[in-house]
Amino acid sequence: MVKRVSLMGADCPVARALDVIGDWWSLLIIRDVFDGRRRFSELQSGLGIAKGMLAVRLRDLVGRGVLTTAPASDGSAYREYALTEKGSGLFLVIVALRQWGEDHLYRPDEQHSVLVDIETSCPVDRLSLQSTDGRRLGWRETEVRAVGAA
């Protein structure tokens, strides 16, 4: 088995982010917590992931400050998982992946789920990157520049 290399010391913020949430199980767990699944058993049955794998991923996400645990809301002896502020910040990442999947991975007539505005029941607008003056930006209109100490 290949030993996992940590990317937390990388210069690139994308590499550091992937060090925390880069495997598909972690992103699917985070998606399911956004969708209201809170208990180990709900996550395990919804994802079809092995219990040991889920336990490792949850422990890692809690350890990295993406999720936290709390006593079950119904007063039972169970623990529930909840997003921290850091974890909640991944909402746009999940939406971006969802929208990319909708745009590129389904046939036009293929049924799939969509994200809707609870107030209007209408699908949410497509995400877009905007400049500070409101212009829509694509990858050709941006570049990465170093900041901070050299």
Buried (B, 14 or more C-beta within 10 A) or exposed (E): EEEEEEBEEBEEEEBBBBBBBBBEBBBBBBBBBBEEBBBBEBBBEBBEBEEEEBEEBBEBBBEBEBBBBEEEEEEEEEBBBEBBEBBEEBEEBBBEEBBEEBEEEEEEEEEEEEEEEEEEEEEEEEEEEEEEEEEEEEEEEEEEEEEEEE
